[in-house]
Amino acid sequence: MTGYHRPVLLAESVEGLAVKPDGIYVDVTFGSGQSSRAILERLGPEGRLFSFDQDQDAEANRIDDPRCTFIAANFKHIRNYLQFHGVSQVNGILADLGVSSHQFDVAERGFSTRFDGPLDMRMDRSRGLTAADVLASYGEDELADLFYRYGEVHNSRRLARLIVQSRTQTPITRTEQLRELATLCSDTANRNRFLAQVFQALRMEVNGEMEALSALLTQSVGMLKPGGRLVVIAYHSLEDRMVKRFLRSGNLEGKEEKDFYGNPLSPFRLVTRKAVIPSEAELAENSRSRSARLRIGEKTNIVKTS
C-alpha cells in the first residue's frame, strides 16, 4: 500500500459518513484501501464494509478483515453486487472519483503526461477500448467533442484534425506521440495544463466515467437508508456539477420538485451547503488535491407520490 495513493480529504470524507458501529457502508473507490481502513476503525464487530475497485492493481491492497468484502468491479454495478451479497440498503456510500497516484505514476498505464508508455488508460485492463483505440477509430468531430466536453480544450478541433491527419501516416499508440501532437496546439505558458486537459478528456471517455457516476447517483437514492450519507469527492467541474445538482434535486436533470405547500421534495438534505475543499496544509503536501470538491447529502424520509 505504501506510495500507492494518498486519499484527498480523507478525514473530512470519513467524518461525513457519520459511521455507525453496526452500519453497512460502501467505499466504491478502494484504491490503496486507506479510506476503507478509516471506515473500519469506526465500525464495531457487527458492522460491514463493501469495497469496490475495477483496477486489478488495487486487489493487492485487499484488507484481511471479516467485516470487509472486496468486490473487483465497476461501481456502476453497485446495486447488483450488493444484492448478490444479500444487501439491499446501506448506511453510507463514499466515492473518491478520479485517478489514483499509483495509476498516474506507472508509465505502462498511460495516464500520465510525464512518461512515455502505451496509450491504454483503462482502469479495468481486461475490457473496453484503450485510448489508442479511441484515437484510431473516432472521427474528427467525435474527437473534437470529447476533448472539449471532458477537457475543456479550447482548440479541440485543431487537435482532432492533427490526430486524424497523423494517424493516416503512423498509428498513435504511445503517450509521447499524443504529447507531441497536443504540444503543437498549446502555448508555452500553459502547456502542462493543456496536456493534462487532453489526457484527462481521453481517460474519461475510455472509462465512461460520467456514465458510471450517473449510474451510481441514481442507484444511491434507493440504496441508502433514511439518514444514510452519500459522500462524493469530485475533481472535474462536470462531475462536481452533476453531484451538486443531484443532491439538491434527487435527479440528474437538476429539476427541483415541490409539494403542494412549496416544500422541496429532494430525497437528500445537504450536509454541506458548499463544497468542502482541501486545507492549505493539504494543498502544500499534495498538489494533486487542488481540484478536489467534497459534497455530502443525507437521505431523508421524503416519499414522492404521483
ZIZICOR-V850573 format. One record per residue. N is the residue number from 1. PSI is psi in radians with two decimals (999 if undefined). OMEGA is omega in whole degrees, 0 to 359 (999 if undefined). D_CENTER is the distance of its C-alpha to the mean C-alpha in Angstrom with 1 decimal. Layout:
N;PSI;OMEGA;D_CENTER + N;PSI;OMEGA;D_CENTER
This chain:
1;-0.52;184;19.9 + 2;2.19;179;21.6 + 3;-0.07;183;19.8 + 4;-0.91;182;16.8 + 5;2.41;175;14.3 + 6;1.89;182;15.0 + 7;2.46;177;12.5 + 8;2.49;177;12.4 + 9;0.71;184;14.2 + 10;-0.92;182;15.0 + 11;-0.74;182;18.2 + 12;-0.68;183;17.1 + 13;-0.73;180;14.2 + 14;-0.68;175;16.5 + 15;-0.67;181;19.4 + 16;-0.40;178;17.5 + 17;-0.37;182;17.4 + 18;1.00;188;21.2 + 19;2.25;173;21.6 + 20;2.39;184;24.8 + 21;-0.58;182;26.6 + 22;0.28;184;27.1 + 23;3.01;177;23.8 + 24;2.19;185;21.3 + 25;2.75;180;17.6 + 26;2.19;172;14.4 + 27;1.82;188;11.8 + 28;-0.08;179;9.2 + 29;1.33;189;7.7 + 30;-0.92;178;11.2 + 31;-2.04;181;11.4 + 32;-0.27;181;14.7 + 33;0.02;184;15.4 + 34;-0.69;177;16.2 + 35;-0.74;178;14.4 + 36;-0.72;178;16.0 + 37;-0.67;179;19.2 + 38;-0.61;177;19.2 + 39;-0.76;180;18.9 + 40;-0.58;179;21.6 + 41;-0.43;181;23.8 + 42;-0.19;180;24.0 + 43;2.55;173;24.6 + 44;-3.05;181;28.2 + 45;-0.39;181;29.7 + 46;-0.16;181;29.0 + 47;2.80;180;25.3 + 48;2.55;178;22.7 + 49;2.31;174;19.1 + 50;2.19;183;17.0 + 51;2.16;181;14.3 + 52;2.50;166;12.1 + 53;2.23;181;11.0 + 54;-0.19;181;11.8 + 55;2.12;182;12.7 + 56;-0.52;180;16.4 + 57;-0.51;182;16.7 + 58;-0.40;182;15.0 + 59;-0.44;179;17.9 + 60;-0.30;181;20.2 + 61;0.21;182;18.8 + 62;2.53;184;19.7 + 63;2.24;179;21.4 + 64;1.48;182;25.0 + 65;2.18;183;25.3 + 66;-0.31;180;26.7 + 67;-0.22;187;24.5 + 68;2.26;177;21.3 + 69;2.13;178;20.3 + 70;2.30;180;17.9 + 71;2.00;182;16.6 + 72;1.41;184;15.7 + 73;2.83;175;13.8 + 74;2.39;184;10.7 + 75;-0.15;177;9.6 + 76;-0.25;178;10.8 + 77;0.39;188;14.2 + 78;-0.80;184;14.0 + 79;-0.79;182;17.3 + 80;-0.76;182;19.3 + 81;-0.68;179;18.6 + 82;-0.64;176;19.4 + 83;-0.63;176;22.5 + 84;-0.59;179;23.5 + 85;0.20;175;23.7 + 86;0.37;182;25.6 + 87;2.21;179;23.1 + 88;-0.52;179;22.9 + 89;2.64;184;21.7 + 90;2.94;181;20.0 + 91;-0.26;181;20.3 + 92;2.58;178;16.7 + 93;2.24;178;13.0 + 94;2.24;178;10.6 + 95;2.01;176;6.8 + 96;1.64;189;5.8 + 97;3.08;176;2.3 + 98;-2.73;187;4.1 + 99;2.46;180;7.3 + 100;2.78;176;9.9 + 101;-0.67;180;13.3 + 102;-0.79;181;14.9 + 103;-0.68;178;13.2 + 104;-0.62;190;14.3 + 105;-0.11;178;17.7 + 106;1.95;186;18.8 + 107;-0.63;185;20.6 + 108;-0.28;180;20.7 + 109;-0.42;175;17.0 + 110;0.23;182;17.5 + 111;-0.49;191;14.4 + 112;2.56;174;16.7 + 113;-0.12;187;19.4 + 114;-0.38;185;21.5 + 115;2.69;170;22.7 + 116;2.33;180;24.3 + 117;3.05;179;22.9 + 118;2.48;178;22.4 + 119;1.43;180;20.0 + 120;-1.32;177;17.8 + 121;0.08;177;14.1 + 122;2.31;173;13.3 + 123;-0.64;173;11.1 + 124;1.79;186;13.6 + 125;0.09;180;16.8 + 126;-0.10;185;19.0 + 127;2.82;173;18.2 + 128;3.03;179;17.5 + 129;2.48;172;18.5 + 130;2.98;176;18.1 + 131;-0.64;178;17.7 + 132;-0.68;178;21.5 + 133;-0.73;180;22.0 + 134;-0.81;181;20.2 + 135;-0.47;182;22.4 + 136;-0.48;190;25.4 + 137;-0.40;181;25.2 + 138;2.54;175;23.7 + 139;2.96;183;26.4 + 140;-0.76;180;26.8 + 141;-0.72;180;25.7 + 142;-0.77;180;22.6 + 143;-0.77;180;21.6 + 144;-0.73;182;22.6 + 145;-0.75;183;20.6 + 146;-0.64;178;17.2 + 147;-0.64;180;17.9 + 148;-0.74;185;18.8 + 149;-0.81;185;16.2 + 150;-0.34;183;13.0 + 151;-0.14;184;14.8 + 152;0.67;179;17.6 + 153;2.06;190;20.0 + 154;-0.53;178;23.4 + 155;0.91;184;25.5 + 156;-0.56;183;23.3 + 157;-0.64;177;26.4 + 158;-0.74;179;28.3 + 159;-0.77;180;25.6 + 160;-0.70;180;25.3 + 161;-0.73;178;29.1 + 162;-0.72;180;29.4 + 163;-0.82;181;27.0 + 164;-0.71;178;29.1 + 165;-0.75;184;32.3 + 166;-0.69;185;31.4 + 167;-0.29;176;30.3 + 168;-0.38;179;33.7 + 169;-0.81;183;35.2 + 170;2.27;177;32.7 + 171;2.43;180;29.5 + 172;1.76;186;26.5 + 173;-0.10;184;25.0 + 174;2.63;179;24.4 + 175;-0.58;181;22.1 + 176;-0.60;177;25.3 + 177;-0.78;179;26.5 + 178;-0.68;177;23.5 + 179;-0.81;183;23.9 + 180;-0.73;180;27.6 + 181;-0.76;181;27.1 + 182;-0.61;180;24.5 + 183;-0.58;179;26.9 + 184;-0.32;182;29.6 + 185;0.03;185;27.7 + 186;2.74;173;26.8 + 187;2.76;187;29.1 + 188;-0.70;186;29.8 + 189;-0.63;185;28.7 + 190;0.41;188;25.1 + 191;-0.83;183;24.7 + 192;-0.73;179;22.0 + 193;-0.74;180;19.7 + 194;-0.81;180;20.6 + 195;-0.73;179;19.8 + 196;-0.69;180;16.4 + 197;-0.70;179;15.8 + 198;-0.85;181;17.3 + 199;-0.69;179;15.3 + 200;-0.79;182;11.9 + 201;-0.75;181;13.1 + 202;-0.72;179;14.4 + 203;-0.76;181;11.3 + 204;-0.63;177;9.3 + 205;-0.82;182;12.5 + 206;-0.71;186;13.1 + 207;0.03;180;10.0 + 208;0.77;189;10.2 + 209;-0.66;179;6.5 + 210;-0.64;178;8.2 + 211;-0.70;179;10.4 + 212;-0.73;179;8.3 + 213;-0.74;177;6.9 + 214;-0.79;181;10.6 + 215;-0.73;180;11.9 + 216;-0.82;183;10.3 + 217;-0.83;183;11.6 + 218;-0.61;179;14.9 + 219;-0.46;185;15.5 + 220;-0.54;182;14.9 + 221;-0.83;181;18.1 + 222;-0.36;186;20.4 + 223;-0.41;182;18.9 + 224;2.38;174;19.2 + 225;2.72;173;22.7 + 226;2.29;184;24.4 + 227;-0.15;178;23.5 + 228;2.70;185;20.3 + 229;2.43;170;17.3 + 230;2.06;184;13.7 + 231;2.10;184;11.8 + 232;2.27;173;8.5 + 233;2.06;181;7.6 + 234;2.69;182;6.4 + 235;0.05;183;7.7 + 236;2.47;184;8.9 + 237;-0.62;178;11.8 + 238;-0.77;178;11.0 + 239;-0.85;183;7.8 + 240;-0.69;179;10.0 + 241;-0.71;179;13.0 + 242;-0.77;180;11.8 + 243;-0.81;180;11.0 + 244;-0.83;181;14.3 + 245;-0.73;182;16.2 + 246;-0.77;181;15.3 + 247;-0.53;180;16.2 + 248;-0.52;187;19.4 + 249;-0.44;184;20.5 + 250;0.12;177;19.0 + 251;2.81;185;18.3 + 252;-0.39;181;16.1 + 253;-0.32;182;19.2 + 254;0.29;181;19.6 + 255;1.93;182;23.2 + 256;2.09;179;24.6 + 257;2.61;179;27.3 + 258;2.69;178;30.3 + 259;-3.05;184;33.0 + 260;-0.53;183;36.8 + 261;0.05;179;37.0 + 262;0.16;179;34.2 + 263;2.42;180;31.8 + 264;2.53;182;28.1 + 265;0.38;179;26.9 + 266;2.42;178;23.2 + 267;0.05;181;22.2 + 268;2.52;168;20.4 + 269;2.27;180;22.0 + 270;2.02;177;20.2 + 271;-0.61;177;20.3 + 272;1.99;180;19.3 + 273;-0.66;177;20.9 + 274;2.76;179;19.2 + 275;2.47;174;15.9 + 276;2.33;181;16.4 + 277;2.79;181;16.1 + 278;2.60;177;17.0 + 279;2.89;177;20.7 + 280;-0.62;180;22.9 + 281;-0.74;180;23.4 + 282;-0.67;178;19.8 + 283;-0.66;180;19.5 + 284;-0.61;181;22.7 + 285;-0.54;186;21.5 + 286;1.67;183;18.0 + 287;-0.40;180;17.9 + 288;-0.19;181;14.2 + 289;-0.08;190;13.5 + 290;-0.65;184;15.3 + 291;0.04;185;12.6 + 292;2.41;177;10.8 + 293;2.11;182;11.5 + 294;2.26;177;11.8 + 295;2.53;184;13.1 + 296;2.29;175;15.0 + 297;2.54;178;16.9 + 298;2.27;181;19.7 + 299;2.30;180;20.9 + 300;-3.13;177;24.4 + 301;0.14;183;27.5 + 302;2.28;176;27.7 + 303;2.12;180;28.7 + 304;2.46;176;28.9 + 305;2.45;182;32.2 + 306;999;999;33.1
